[in-house]
Amino acid sequence: MQLPFHAASYLQQLVLTLNTVILIIALIVAELVYAELPKEKRAHLKHFYPIFAVLVGLLVFAIYKQVKA
C-alpha cells in the first residue's frame, strides 16, 4: 500500500499521526460527555462498539504497515 510518488513516507507518517490524534480526541470527548450519565442512559453506546473496533483495527494496521516499511 505505497503511494506512487516521492512524499509517500512523509504522507503516511502524517496520516498515522492524524488518525491517532483523532482517535484520542474522540475517546476523550466521549468520556467527558458520557462519564456522568447514569448507566441506563449510556445503554445505546453498545451499538458503537463495532465502529470503535474497526477504527482501532485500522489504527493497528496502519502502525503495522508503518513499522514494516
N, CA, C, O and CB atoms as a CASP TS submission, in Angstrom:
PFRMAT TS
TARGET T0000
AUTHOR 0000-0000-0000
METHOD Language model
MODEL 1
PARENT N/A
ATOM      1  N   MET     1       0.829  -1.181   0.000  1.00  0.00           N
ATOM      2  CA  MET     1       0.000   0.000   0.000  1.00  0.00           C
ATOM      3  C   MET     1       0.876   1.249   0.000  1.00  0.00           C
ATOM      4  O   MET     1       0.810   2.048   0.934  1.00  0.00           O
ATOM      5  CB  MET     1      -0.945  -0.004   1.207  1.00  0.00           C
ATOM      6  N   GLN     2       1.666   1.420  -0.997  1.00  0.00           N
ATOM      7  CA  GLN     2       2.520   2.592  -1.124  1.00  0.00           C
ATOM      8  C   GLN     2       1.920   3.539  -2.158  1.00  0.00           C
ATOM      9  O   GLN     2       1.323   3.112  -3.147  1.00  0.00           O
ATOM     10  CB  GLN     2       3.965   2.187  -1.519  1.00  0.00           C
ATOM     11  N   LEU     3       2.089   4.811  -1.909  1.00  0.00           N
ATOM     12  CA  LEU     3       1.652   5.801  -2.872  1.00  0.00           C
ATOM     13  C   LEU     3       2.738   5.972  -3.930  1.00  0.00           C
ATOM     14  O   LEU     3       3.923   5.866  -3.615  1.00  0.00           O
ATOM     15  CB  LEU     3       1.331   7.149  -2.178  1.00  0.00           C
ATOM     16  N   PRO     4       2.355   6.235  -5.175  1.00  0.00           N
ATOM     17  CA  PRO     4       3.336   6.255  -6.269  1.00  0.00           C
ATOM     18  C   PRO     4       4.078   7.585  -6.447  1.00  0.00           C
ATOM     19  O   PRO     4       4.350   7.988  -7.578  1.00  0.00           O
ATOM     20  CB  PRO     4       2.646   5.917  -7.546  1.00  0.00           C
ATOM     21  N   PHE     5       4.403   8.263  -5.360  1.00  0.00           N
ATOM     22  CA  PHE     5       5.181   9.481  -5.510  1.00  0.00           C
ATOM     23  C   PHE     5       6.151   9.615  -4.341  1.00  0.00           C
ATOM     24  O   PHE     5       6.083   8.847  -3.381  1.00  0.00           O
ATOM     25  CB  PHE     5       4.257  10.716  -5.599  1.00  0.00           C
ATOM     26  N   HIS     6       7.027  10.563  -4.421  1.00  0.00           N
ATOM     27  CA  HIS     6       8.165  10.678  -3.515  1.00  0.00           C
ATOM     28  C   HIS     6       7.775  10.948  -2.062  1.00  0.00           C
ATOM     29  O   HIS     6       8.453  10.457  -1.160  1.00  0.00           O
ATOM     30  CB  HIS     6       9.067  11.767  -3.991  1.00  0.00           C
ATOM     31  N   ALA     7       6.737  11.689  -1.806  1.00  0.00           N
ATOM     32  CA  ALA     7       6.378  12.086  -0.451  1.00  0.00           C
ATOM     33  C   ALA     7       5.543  11.030   0.267  1.00  0.00           C
ATOM     34  O   ALA     7       4.892  11.342   1.265  1.00  0.00           O
ATOM     35  CB  ALA     7       5.627  13.392  -0.484  1.00  0.00           C
ATOM     36  N   ALA     8       5.547   9.810  -0.208  1.00  0.00           N
ATOM     37  CA  ALA     8       4.690   8.766   0.363  1.00  0.00           C
ATOM     38  C   ALA     8       5.025   8.515   1.829  1.00  0.00           C
ATOM     39  O   ALA     8       4.114   8.407   2.650  1.00  0.00           O
ATOM     40  CB  ALA     8       4.831   7.466  -0.436  1.00  0.00           C
ATOM     41  N   SER     9       6.290   8.419   2.177  1.00  0.00           N
ATOM     42  CA  SER     9       6.672   8.123   3.552  1.00  0.00           C
ATOM     43  C   SER     9       6.218   9.242   4.491  1.00  0.00           C
ATOM     44  O   SER     9       5.652   8.972   5.551  1.00  0.00           O
ATOM     45  CB  SER     9       8.194   7.922   3.655  1.00  0.00           C
ATOM     46  N   TYR    10       6.462  10.478   4.111  1.00  0.00           N
ATOM     47  CA  TYR    10       6.043  11.615   4.930  1.00  0.00           C
ATOM     48  C   TYR    10       4.522  11.640   5.062  1.00  0.00           C
ATOM     49  O   TYR    10       3.997  11.878   6.150  1.00  0.00           O
ATOM     50  CB  TYR    10       6.551  12.940   4.323  1.00  0.00           C
ATOM     51  N   LEU    11       3.821  11.398   3.970  1.00  0.00           N
ATOM     52  CA  LEU    11       2.362  11.422   3.990  1.00  0.00           C
ATOM     53  C   LEU    11       1.816  10.304   4.868  1.00  0.00           C
ATOM     54  O   LEU    11       0.845  10.512   5.595  1.00  0.00           O
ATOM     55  CB  LEU    11       1.802  11.301   2.568  1.00  0.00           C
ATOM     56  N   GLN    12       2.422   9.122   4.812  1.00  0.00           N
ATOM     57  CA  GLN    12       1.979   8.020   5.654  1.00  0.00           C
ATOM     58  C   GLN    12       2.190   8.345   7.132  1.00  0.00           C
ATOM     59  O   GLN    12       1.326   8.038   7.953  1.00  0.00           O
ATOM     60  CB  GLN    12       2.721   6.733   5.283  1.00  0.00           C
ATOM     61  N   GLN    13       3.301   8.951   7.480  1.00  0.00           N
ATOM     62  CA  GLN    13       3.551   9.324   8.871  1.00  0.00           C
ATOM     63  C   GLN    13       2.559  10.386   9.332  1.00  0.00           C
ATOM     64  O   GLN    13       2.073  10.337  10.461  1.00  0.00           O
ATOM     65  CB  GLN    13       4.989   9.833   9.041  1.00  0.00           C
ATOM     66  N   LEU    14       2.263  11.334   8.467  1.00  0.00           N
ATOM     67  CA  LEU    14       1.307  12.384   8.792  1.00  0.00           C
ATOM     68  C   LEU    14      -0.089  11.802   9.018  1.00  0.00           C
ATOM     69  O   LEU    14      -0.767  12.163   9.981  1.00  0.00           O
ATOM     70  CB  LEU    14       1.270  13.433   7.676  1.00  0.00           C
ATOM     71  N   VAL    15      -0.512  10.914   8.142  1.00  0.00           N
ATOM     72  CA  VAL    15      -1.842  10.310   8.268  1.00  0.00           C
ATOM     73  C   VAL    15      -1.925   9.451   9.520  1.00  0.00           C
ATOM     74  O   VAL    15      -2.943   9.463  10.212  1.00  0.00           O
ATOM     75  CB  VAL    15      -2.176   9.468   7.025  1.00  0.00           C
ATOM     76  N   LEU    16      -0.873   8.709   9.818  1.00  0.00           N
ATOM     77  CA  LEU    16      -0.857   7.906  11.034  1.00  0.00           C
ATOM     78  C   LEU    16      -0.974   8.792  12.268  1.00  0.00           C
ATOM     79  O   LEU    16      -1.722   8.477  13.193  1.00  0.00           O
ATOM     80  CB  LEU    16       0.420   7.064  11.104  1.00  0.00           C
ATOM     81  N   THR    17      -0.248   9.878  12.283  1.00  0.00           N
ATOM     82  CA  THR    17      -0.310  10.809  13.408  1.00  0.00           C
ATOM     83  C   THR    17      -1.702  11.421  13.525  1.00  0.00           C
ATOM     84  O   THR    17      -2.252  11.503  14.623  1.00  0.00           O
ATOM     85  CB  THR    17       0.746  11.915  13.251  1.00  0.00           C
ATOM     86  N   LEU    18      -2.270  11.848  12.412  1.00  0.00           N
ATOM     87  CA  LEU    18      -3.611  12.436  12.439  1.00  0.00           C
ATOM     88  C   LEU    18      -4.658  11.426  12.892  1.00  0.00           C
ATOM     89  O   LEU    18      -5.548  11.771  13.669  1.00  0.00           O
ATOM     90  CB  LEU    18      -3.979  12.980  11.061  1.00  0.00           C
ATOM     91  N   ASN    19      -4.565  10.186  12.420  1.00  0.00           N
ATOM     92  CA  ASN    19      -5.508   9.151  12.842  1.00  0.00           C
ATOM     93  C   ASN    19      -5.414   8.906  14.344  1.00  0.00           C
ATOM     94  O   ASN    19      -6.431   8.743  15.018  1.00  0.00           O
ATOM     95  CB  ASN    19      -5.249   7.848  12.079  1.00  0.00           C
ATOM     96  N   THR    20      -4.200   8.881  14.857  1.00  0.00           N
ATOM     97  CA  THR    20      -4.007   8.673  16.283  1.00  0.00           C
ATOM     98  C   THR    20      -4.597   9.830  17.089  1.00  0.00           C
ATOM     99  O   THR    20      -5.277   9.609  18.091  1.00  0.00           O
ATOM    100  CB  THR    20      -2.518   8.511  16.600  1.00  0.00           C
ATOM    101  N   VAL    21      -4.341  11.040  16.656  1.00  0.00           N
ATOM    102  CA  VAL    21      -4.866  12.215  17.358  1.00  0.00           C
ATOM    103  C   VAL    21      -6.392  12.231  17.313  1.00  0.00           C
ATOM    104  O   VAL    21      -7.032  12.526  18.322  1.00  0.00           O
ATOM    105  CB  VAL    21      -4.301  13.512  16.742  1.00  0.00           C
ATOM    106  N   ILE    22      -6.973  11.926  16.180  1.00  0.00           N
ATOM    107  CA  ILE    22      -8.434  11.910  16.053  1.00  0.00           C
ATOM    108  C   ILE    22      -9.043  10.851  16.959  1.00  0.00           C
ATOM    109  O   ILE    22     -10.061  11.102  17.605  1.00  0.00           O
ATOM    110  CB  ILE    22      -8.847  11.657  14.595  1.00  0.00           C
ATOM    111  N   LEU    23      -8.437   9.676  17.015  1.00  0.00           N
ATOM    112  CA  LEU    23      -8.955   8.618  17.885  1.00  0.00           C
ATOM    113  C   LEU    23      -8.868   9.025  19.352  1.00  0.00           C
ATOM    114  O   LEU    23      -9.810   8.800  20.111  1.00  0.00           O
ATOM    115  CB  LEU    23      -8.186   7.309  17.655  1.00  0.00           C
ATOM    116  N   ILE    24      -7.766   9.614  19.753  1.00  0.00           N
ATOM    117  CA  ILE    24      -7.611  10.044  21.148  1.00  0.00           C
ATOM    118  C   ILE    24      -8.618  11.139  21.496  1.00  0.00           C
ATOM    119  O   ILE    24      -9.224  11.107  22.567  1.00  0.00           O
ATOM    120  CB  ILE    24      -6.175  10.546  21.400  1.00  0.00           C
ATOM    121  N   ILE    25      -8.798  12.103  20.601  1.00  0.00           N
ATOM    122  CA  ILE    25      -9.769  13.177  20.843  1.00  0.00           C
ATOM    123  C   ILE    25     -11.182  12.615  20.942  1.00  0.00           C
ATOM    124  O   ILE    25     -11.955  13.036  21.804  1.00  0.00           O
ATOM    125  CB  ILE    25      -9.698  14.233  19.724  1.00  0.00           C
ATOM    126  N   ALA    26     -11.527  11.674  20.074  1.00  0.00           N
ATOM    127  CA  ALA    26     -12.860  11.062  20.120  1.00  0.00           C
ATOM    128  C   ALA    26     -13.086  10.335  21.443  1.00  0.00           C
ATOM    129  O   ALA    26     -14.171  10.414  22.018  1.00  0.00           O
ATOM    130  CB  ALA    26     -13.044  10.087  18.948  1.00  0.00           C
ATOM    131  N   LEU    27     -12.073   9.635  21.922  1.00  0.00           N
ATOM    132  CA  LEU    27     -12.211   8.930  23.191  1.00  0.00           C
ATOM    133  C   LEU    27     -12.350   9.905  24.362  1.00  0.00           C
ATOM    134  O   LEU    27     -13.133   9.664  25.281  1.00  0.00           O
ATOM    135  CB  LEU    27     -11.013   8.011  23.415  1.00  0.00           C
ATOM    136  N   ILE    28     -11.599  10.995  24.331  1.00  0.00           N
ATOM    137  CA  ILE    28     -11.689  11.989  25.403  1.00  0.00           C
ATOM    138  C   ILE    28     -13.054  12.670  25.398  1.00  0.00           C
ATOM    139  O   ILE    28     -13.658  12.856  26.454  1.00  0.00           O
ATOM    140  CB  ILE    28     -10.573  13.038  25.259  1.00  0.00           C
ATOM    141  N   VAL    29     -13.537  13.038  24.226  1.00  0.00           N
ATOM    142  CA  VAL    29     -14.846  13.687  24.127  1.00  0.00           C
ATOM    143  C   VAL    29     -15.942  12.738  24.606  1.00  0.00           C
ATOM    144  O   VAL    29     -16.837  13.149  25.345  1.00  0.00           O
ATOM    145  CB  VAL    29     -15.122  14.140  22.675  1.00  0.00           C
ATOM    146  N   ALA    30     -15.878  11.479  24.193  1.00  0.00           N
ATOM    147  CA  ALA    30     -16.882  10.508  24.634  1.00  0.00           C
ATOM    148  C   ALA    30     -16.840  10.342  26.149  1.00  0.00           C
ATOM    149  O   ALA    30     -17.884  10.238  26.794  1.00  0.00           O
ATOM    150  CB  ALA    30     -16.660   9.149  23.944  1.00  0.00           C
ATOM    151  N   GLU    31     -15.647  10.318  26.710  1.00  0.00           N
ATOM    152  CA  GLU    31     -15.522  10.196  28.168  1.00  0.00           C
ATOM    153  C   GLU    31     -16.107  11.422  28.869  1.00  0.00           C
ATOM    154  O   GLU    31     -16.827  11.282  29.857  1.00  0.00           O
ATOM    155  CB  GLU    31     -14.043  10.012  28.569  1.00  0.00           C
ATOM    156  N   LEU    32     -15.808  12.605  28.374  1.00  0.00           N
ATOM    157  CA  LEU    32     -16.327  13.820  29.003  1.00  0.00           C
ATOM    158  C   LEU    32     -17.840  13.922  28.896  1.00  0.00           C
ATOM    159  O   LEU    32     -18.500  14.387  29.826  1.00  0.00           O
ATOM    160  CB  LEU    32     -15.692  15.043  28.377  1.00  0.00           C
ATOM    161  N   VAL    33     -18.393  13.491  27.773  1.00  0.00           N
ATOM    162  CA  VAL    33     -19.837  13.619  27.558  1.00  0.00           C
ATOM    163  C   VAL    33     -20.611  12.572  28.349  1.00  0.00           C
ATOM    164  O   VAL    33     -21.648  12.879  28.937  1.00  0.00           O
ATOM    165  CB  VAL    33     -20.168  13.496  26.069  1.00  0.00           C
ATOM    166  N   TYR    34     -20.109  11.323  28.368  1.00  0.00           N
ATOM    167  CA  TYR    34     -20.894  10.235  28.935  1.00  0.00           C
ATOM    168  C   TYR    34     -20.460   9.777  30.320  1.00  0.00           C
ATOM    169  O   TYR    34     -21.075   8.862  30.867  1.00  0.00           O
ATOM    170  CB  TYR    34     -20.848   9.088  28.022  1.00  0.00           C
ATOM    171  N   ALA    35     -19.445  10.362  30.899  1.00  0.00           N
ATOM    172  CA  ALA    35     -18.939   9.889  32.188  1.00  0.00           C
ATOM    173  C   ALA    35     -19.943  10.076  33.326  1.00  0.00           C
ATOM    174  O   ALA    35     -20.041   9.221  34.206  1.00  0.00           O
ATOM    175  CB  ALA    35     -17.654  10.609  32.526  1.00  0.00           C
ATOM    176  N   GLU    36     -20.670  11.158  33.319  1.00  0.00           N
ATOM    177  CA  GLU    36     -21.560  11.465  34.433  1.00  0.00           C
ATOM    178  C   GLU    36     -22.987  10.959  34.235  1.00  0.00           C
ATOM    179  O   GLU    36     -23.816  11.089  35.137  1.00  0.00           O
ATOM    180  CB  GLU    36     -21.588  12.943  34.656  1.00  0.00           C
ATOM    181  N   LEU    37     -23.285  10.389  33.077  1.00  0.00           N
ATOM    182  CA  LEU    37     -24.640   9.904  32.840  1.00  0.00           C
ATOM    183  C   LEU    37     -24.874   8.575  33.556  1.00  0.00           C
ATOM    184  O   LEU    37     -23.944   7.785  33.714  1.00  0.00           O
ATOM    185  CB  LEU    37     -24.897   9.749  31.336  1.00  0.00           C
ATOM    186  N   PRO    38     -26.098   8.326  33.984  1.00  0.00           N
ATOM    187  CA  PRO    38     -26.390   7.019  34.586  1.00  0.00           C
ATOM    188  C   PRO    38     -26.247   5.902  33.544  1.00  0.00           C
ATOM    189  O   PRO    38     -26.297   6.145  32.339  1.00  0.00           O
ATOM    190  CB  PRO    38     -27.819   7.008  35.190  1.00  0.00           C
ATOM    191  N   LYS    39     -26.069   4.688  34.036  1.00  0.00           N
ATOM    192  CA  LYS    39     -25.832   3.547  33.155  1.00  0.00           C
ATOM    193  C   LYS    39     -26.992   3.323  32.174  1.00  0.00           C
ATOM    194  O   LYS    39     -26.767   2.892  31.044  1.00  0.00           O
ATOM    195  CB  LYS    39     -25.607   2.288  33.987  1.00  0.00           C
ATOM    196  N   GLU    40     -28.199   3.607  32.588  1.00  0.00           N
ATOM    197  CA  GLU    40     -29.367   3.400  31.721  1.00  0.00           C
ATOM    198  C   GLU    40     -29.332   4.325  30.497  1.00  0.00           C
ATOM    199  O   GLU    40     -29.764   3.943  29.409  1.00  0.00           O
ATOM    200  CB  GLU    40     -30.664   3.633  32.515  1.00  0.00           C
ATOM    201  N   LYS    41     -28.816   5.541  30.687  1.00  0.00           N
ATOM    202  CA  LYS    41     -28.759   6.500  29.582  1.00  0.00           C
ATOM    203  C   LYS    41     -27.564   6.257  28.666  1.00  0.00           C
ATOM    204  O   LYS    41     -27.473   6.860  27.596  1.00  0.00           O
ATOM    205  CB  LYS    41     -28.706   7.915  30.126  1.00  0.00           C
ATOM    206  N   ARG    42     -26.649   5.383  29.074  1.00  0.00           N
ATOM    207  CA  ARG    42     -25.492   5.049  28.241  1.00  0.00           C
ATOM    208  C   ARG    42     -25.671   3.730  27.509  1.00  0.00           C
ATOM    209  O   ARG    42     -24.757   3.287  26.813  1.00  0.00           O
ATOM    210  CB  ARG    42     -24.239   4.992  29.089  1.00  0.00           C
ATOM    211  N   ALA    43     -26.821   3.094  27.648  1.00  0.00           N
ATOM    212  CA  ALA    43     -27.048   1.767  27.076  1.00  0.00           C
ATOM    213  C   ALA    43     -26.935   1.769  25.552  1.00  0.00           C
ATOM    214  O   ALA    43     -26.514   0.771  24.966  1.00  0.00           O
ATOM    215  CB  ALA    43     -28.417   1.251  27.488  1.00  0.00           C
ATOM    216  N   HIS    44     -27.303   2.870  24.905  1.00  0.00           N
ATOM    217  CA  HIS    44     -27.255   2.922  23.448  1.00  0.00           C
ATOM    218  C   HIS    44     -25.825   2.915  22.900  1.00  0.00           C
ATOM    219  O   HIS    44     -25.621   2.673  21.710  1.00  0.00           O
ATOM    220  CB  HIS    44     -27.979   4.155  22.960  1.00  0.00           C
ATOM    221  N   LEU    45     -24.834   3.179  23.757  1.00  0.00           N
ATOM    222  CA  LEU    45     -23.445   3.233  23.294  1.00  0.00           C
ATOM    223  C   LEU    45     -22.912   1.873  22.857  1.00  0.00           C
ATOM    224  O   LEU    45     -21.921   1.806  22.130  1.00  0.00           O
ATOM    225  CB  LEU    45     -22.562   3.790  24.387  1.00  0.00           C
ATOM    226  N   LYS    46     -23.555   0.786  23.289  1.00  0.00           N
ATOM    227  CA  LYS    46     -23.087  -0.539  22.896  1.00  0.00           C
ATOM    228  C   LYS    46     -23.210  -0.750  21.380  1.00  0.00           C
ATOM    229  O   LYS    46     -22.547  -1.625  20.824  1.00  0.00           O
ATOM    230  CB  LYS    46     -23.877  -1.619  23.644  1.00  0.00           C
ATOM    231  N   HIS    47     -24.030   0.025  20.730  1.00  0.00           N
ATOM    232  CA  HIS    47     -24.168  -0.080  19.277  1.00  0.00           C
ATOM    233  C   HIS    47     -22.956   0.482  18.547  1.00  0.00           C
ATOM    234  O   HIS    47     -22.761   0.194  17.366  1.00  0.00           O
ATOM    235  CB  HIS    47     -25.421   0.641  18.818  1.00  0.00           C
ATOM    236  N   PHE    48     -22.148   1.274  19.225  1.00  0.00           N
ATOM    237  CA  PHE    48     -20.960   1.866  18.615  1.00  0.00           C
ATOM    238  C   PHE    48     -19.702   1.024  18.815  1.00  0.00           C
ATOM    239  O   PHE    48     -18.653   1.371  18.272  1.00  0.00           O
ATOM    240  CB  PHE    48     -20.736   3.244  19.178  1.00  0.00           C
ATOM    241  N   TYR    49     -19.768  -0.066  19.572  1.00  0.00           N
ATOM    242  CA  TYR    49     -18.598  -0.911  19.798  1.00  0.00           C
ATOM    243  C   TYR    49     -17.988  -1.433  18.498  1.00  0.00           C
ATOM    244  O   TYR    49     -16.764  -1.427  18.369  1.00  0.00           O
ATOM    245  CB  TYR    49     -18.970  -2.075  20.685  1.00  0.00           C
ATOM    246  N   PRO    50     -18.788  -1.885  17.531  1.00  0.00           N
ATOM    247  CA  PRO    50     -18.174  -2.352  16.271  1.00  0.00           C
ATOM    248  C   PRO    50     -17.431  -1.235  15.527  1.00  0.00           C
ATOM    249  O   PRO    50     -16.396  -1.487  14.910  1.00  0.00           O
ATOM    250  CB  PRO    50     -19.250  -2.942  15.355  1.00  0.00           C
ATOM    251  N   ILE    51     -17.944  -0.019  15.580  1.00  0.00           N
ATOM    252  CA  ILE    51     -17.273   1.095  14.911  1.00  0.00           C
ATOM    253  C   ILE    51     -15.932   1.382  15.582  1.00  0.00           C
ATOM    254  O   ILE    51     -14.925   1.588  14.905  1.00  0.00           O
ATOM    255  CB  ILE    51     -18.164   2.357  14.925  1.00  0.00           C
ATOM    256  N   PHE    52     -15.924   1.396  16.916  1.00  0.00           N
ATOM    257  CA  PHE    52     -14.667   1.612  17.630  1.00  0.00           C
ATOM    258  C   PHE    52     -13.682   0.481  17.361  1.00  0.00           C
ATOM    259  O   PHE    52     -12.481   0.717  17.233  1.00  0.00           O
ATOM    260  CB  PHE    52     -14.924   1.740  19.134  1.00  0.00           C
ATOM    261  N   ALA    53     -14.189  -0.749  17.274  1.00  0.00           N
ATOM    262  CA  ALA    53     -13.313  -1.890  16.991  1.00  0.00           C
ATOM    263  C   ALA    53     -12.678  -1.755  15.615  1.00  0.00           C
ATOM    264  O   ALA    53     -11.493  -2.045  15.449  1.00  0.00           O
ATOM    265  CB  ALA    53     -14.096  -3.209  17.083  1.00  0.00           C
ATOM    266  N   VAL    54     -13.447  -1.321  14.631  1.00  0.00           N
ATOM    267  CA  VAL    54     -12.914  -1.132  13.280  1.00  0.00           C
ATOM    268  C   VAL    54     -11.884  -0.002  13.270  1.00  0.00           C
ATOM    269  O   VAL    54     -10.832  -0.140  12.645  1.00  0.00           O
ATOM    270  CB  VAL    54     -14.056  -0.829  12.280  1.00  0.00           C
ATOM    271  N   LEU    55     -12.162   1.100  13.941  1.00  0.00           N
ATOM    272  CA  LEU    55     -11.216   2.215  13.982  1.00  0.00           C
ATOM    273  C   LEU    55      -9.905   1.819  14.664  1.00  0.00           C
ATOM    274  O   LEU    55      -8.824   2.174  14.194  1.00  0.00           O
ATOM    275  CB  LEU    55     -11.841   3.406  14.707  1.00  0.00           C
ATOM    276  N   VAL    56     -10.004   1.096  15.754  1.00  0.00           N
ATOM    277  CA  VAL    56      -8.793   0.643  16.432  1.00  0.00           C
ATOM    278  C   VAL    56      -8.048  -0.363  15.555  1.00  0.00           C
ATOM    279  O   VAL    56      -6.818  -0.345  15.498  1.00  0.00           O
ATOM    280  CB  VAL    56      -9.136   0.016  17.803  1.00  0.00           C
ATOM    281  N   GLY    57      -8.786  -1.235  14.876  1.00  0.00           N
ATOM    282  CA  GLY    57      -8.154  -2.186  13.953  1.00  0.00           C
ATOM    283  C   GLY    57      -7.426  -1.483  12.821  1.00  0.00           C
ATOM    284  O   GLY    57      -6.321  -1.881  12.453  1.00  0.00           O
ATOM    285  N   LEU    58      -8.028  -0.451  12.270  1.00  0.00           N
ATOM    286  CA  LEU    58      -7.369   0.321  11.210  1.00  0.00           C
ATOM    287  C   LEU    58      -6.125   1.027  11.724  1.00  0.00           C
ATOM    288  O   LEU    58      -5.120   1.119  11.019  1.00  0.00           O
ATOM    289  CB  LEU    58      -8.335   1.343  10.618  1.00  0.00           C
ATOM    290  N   LEU    59      -6.193   1.524  12.952  1.00  0.00           N
ATOM    291  CA  LEU    59      -5.027   2.177  13.538  1.00  0.00           C
ATOM    292  C   LEU    59      -3.897   1.175  13.747  1.00  0.00           C
ATOM    293  O   LEU    59      -2.740   1.472  13.449  1.00  0.00           O
ATOM    294  CB  LEU    59      -5.397   2.846  14.869  1.00  0.00           C
ATOM    295  N   VAL    60      -4.225   0.001  14.253  1.00  0.00           N
ATOM    296  CA  VAL    60      -3.201  -1.032  14.453  1.00  0.00           C
ATOM    297  C   VAL    60      -2.611  -1.461  13.108  1.00  0.00           C
ATOM    298  O   VAL    60      -1.399  -1.650  13.001  1.00  0.00           O
ATOM    299  CB  VAL    60      -3.799  -2.259  15.193  1.00  0.00           C
ATOM    300  N   PHE    61      -3.442  -1.613  12.096  1.00  0.00           N
ATOM    301  CA  PHE    61      -2.967  -1.984  10.771  1.00  0.00           C
ATOM    302  C   PHE    61      -2.052  -0.905  10.207  1.00  0.00           C
ATOM    303  O   PHE    61      -1.021  -1.220   9.612  1.00  0.00           O
ATOM    304  CB  PHE    61      -4.147  -2.229   9.825  1.00  0.00           C
ATOM    305  N   ALA    62      -2.410   0.354  10.382  1.00  0.00           N
ATOM    306  CA  ALA    62      -1.571   1.448   9.898  1.00  0.00           C
ATOM    307  C   ALA    62      -0.225   1.468  10.612  1.00  0.00           C
ATOM    308  O   ALA    62       0.812   1.703   9.992  1.00  0.00           O
ATOM    309  CB  ALA    62      -2.282   2.787  10.083  1.00  0.00           C
ATOM    310  N   ILE    63      -0.249   1.221  11.909  1.00  0.00           N
ATOM    311  CA  ILE    63       1.010   1.163  12.652  1.00  0.00           C
ATOM    312  C   ILE    63       1.855  -0.001  12.165  1.00  0.00           C
ATOM    313  O   ILE    63       3.065   0.146  11.991  1.00  0.00           O
ATOM    314  CB  ILE    63       0.748   1.036  14.162  1.00  0.00           C
ATOM    315  N   TYR    64       1.249  -1.140  11.945  1.00  0.00           N
ATOM    316  CA  TYR    64       1.972  -2.312  11.436  1.00  0.00           C
ATOM    317  C   TYR    64       2.605  -2.013  10.087  1.00  0.00           C
ATOM    318  O   TYR    64       3.777  -2.324   9.872  1.00  0.00           O
ATOM    319  CB  TYR    64       1.030  -3.520  11.319  1.00  0.00           C
ATOM    320  N   LYS    65       1.852  -1.416   9.181  1.00  0.00           N
ATOM    321  CA  LYS    65       2.370  -1.091   7.842  1.00  0.00           C
ATOM    322  C   LYS    65       3.494  -0.058   7.944  1.00  0.00           C
ATOM    323  O   LYS    65       4.468  -0.119   7.194  1.00  0.00           O
ATOM    324  CB  LYS    65       1.231  -0.558   6.926  1.00  0.00           C
ATOM    325  N   GLN    66       3.357   0.884   8.867  1.00  0.00           N
ATOM    326  CA  GLN    66       4.365   1.921   9.022  1.00  0.00           C
ATOM    327  C   GLN    66       5.670   1.335   9.559  1.00  0.00           C
ATOM    328  O   GLN    66       6.750   1.695   9.090  1.00  0.00           O
ATOM    329  CB  GLN    66       3.855   3.024   9.952  1.00  0.00           C
ATOM    330  N   VAL    67       5.579   0.450  10.521  1.00  0.00           N
ATOM    331  CA  VAL    67       6.761  -0.153  11.115  1.00  0.00           C
ATOM    332  C   VAL    67       7.421  -1.117  10.138  1.00  0.00           C
ATOM    333  O   VAL    67       8.647  -1.207  10.073  1.00  0.00           O
ATOM    334  CB  VAL    67       6.400  -0.876  12.413  1.00  0.00           C
ATOM    335  N   LYS    68       6.608  -1.827   9.387  1.00  0.00           N
ATOM    336  CA  LYS    68       7.114  -2.796   8.406  1.00  0.00           C
ATOM    337  C   LYS    68       7.860  -2.117   7.277  1.00  0.00           C
ATOM    338  O   LYS    68       8.849  -2.655   6.778  1.00  0.00           O
ATOM    339  CB  LYS    68       5.971  -3.620   7.836  1.00  0.00           C
ATOM    340  N   ALA    69       7.404  -0.939   6.865  1.00  0.00           N
ATOM    341  CA  ALA    69       8.000  -0.239   5.719  1.00  0.00           C
ATOM    342  C   ALA    69       9.306   0.339   6.037  1.00  0.00           C
ATOM    343  O   ALA    69       9.933   0.958   5.178  1.00  0.00           O
ATOM    344  CB  ALA    69       7.118   0.829   5.228  1.00  0.00           C
TER
END
